[in-house]
């Protein structure tokens, strides 16, 4: 995902509340998402990611080649030369 060829950033506020909730929920429930030794509730994970999006610490990206969405840090090297 996100091989840099055809990646589009999507501002969280351009999505409907339902679509945003679905993207965040999909992201936090992936197998590779790790929150350490402490168990964190789904609602808390969603709230944490939403806060990162609203504070511009994370951004939603859409990879046209794989037709998938992801949420990445705004410091991610993928965004270094990418204009939002």
N, C-alpha and C positions, 0 to 999 in steps of 0.2 A: 504494500500500500504506500502511496505517496512517493513514487519514484521520481517526482519532480518534473515529469514531462507535461502533464496537463492537470495541474492542481489549482483549484479555485478556492479562495477563502470566502467564507460566508459569515457575515455578521450575525450574531445570535438574535438580534432584534429584527432581522428580516424573516425569521421563521415564525410560524404561528405558535402559540403556547403549546399546543399539542405536539407539533413536529419537534420543537425544541426539547420537550420532555422525553420524546421517543429517542432522539439522538443521544441525549445525556444518559438515559437509562441503558441504551444499547452499549454505550461506552463503559459505564461503571460495572456492568454485569459480564463483561468479557472475561475469559479465563485468565488472561495475563495481567489483569488489574490486581495489584497487590497493595494492601494497606498496612502491611506489617503484622506484628504479633497480636495487635488489638483488633477485635471484631468491631466493624463499623456498620451501622444499619444502612440499608439501601437509601432511605430518605436523607440520611446525613451525607452519604456519598454524592447524591444528586445535588444537595444544597452546596457542598464544597465545590463541585465542578461548575455549577451555575455562578457562584461567586467569582471563580477564576475567569469565567467568560465575561461577566459584567464589569470586572475590574481590569480588563484587557491583559490578563496574565495568561490567558489561553484563547485559542481561536478554533473555530470549526473549519475543517478543510474537506473539500470534495475532490476525489481523484477520478477524473473523467475516464481514464483507461480501465480502472477496476469498478467504477460506478459505486464507490463506497465513501462513507463519511468517517471522519476521525476527529478527535479533539487533541490538539497539540499545544505545547507551550509556545508563547510568542517569542521565546528565545531559541526555538528549534532552528537548527541550521537550514532546514528546508525553506524557511521563510526569509532567510538572509537576503536573497536577491529577488524576492517575490513581492510585488506591490499588491496591497489589499485594496 
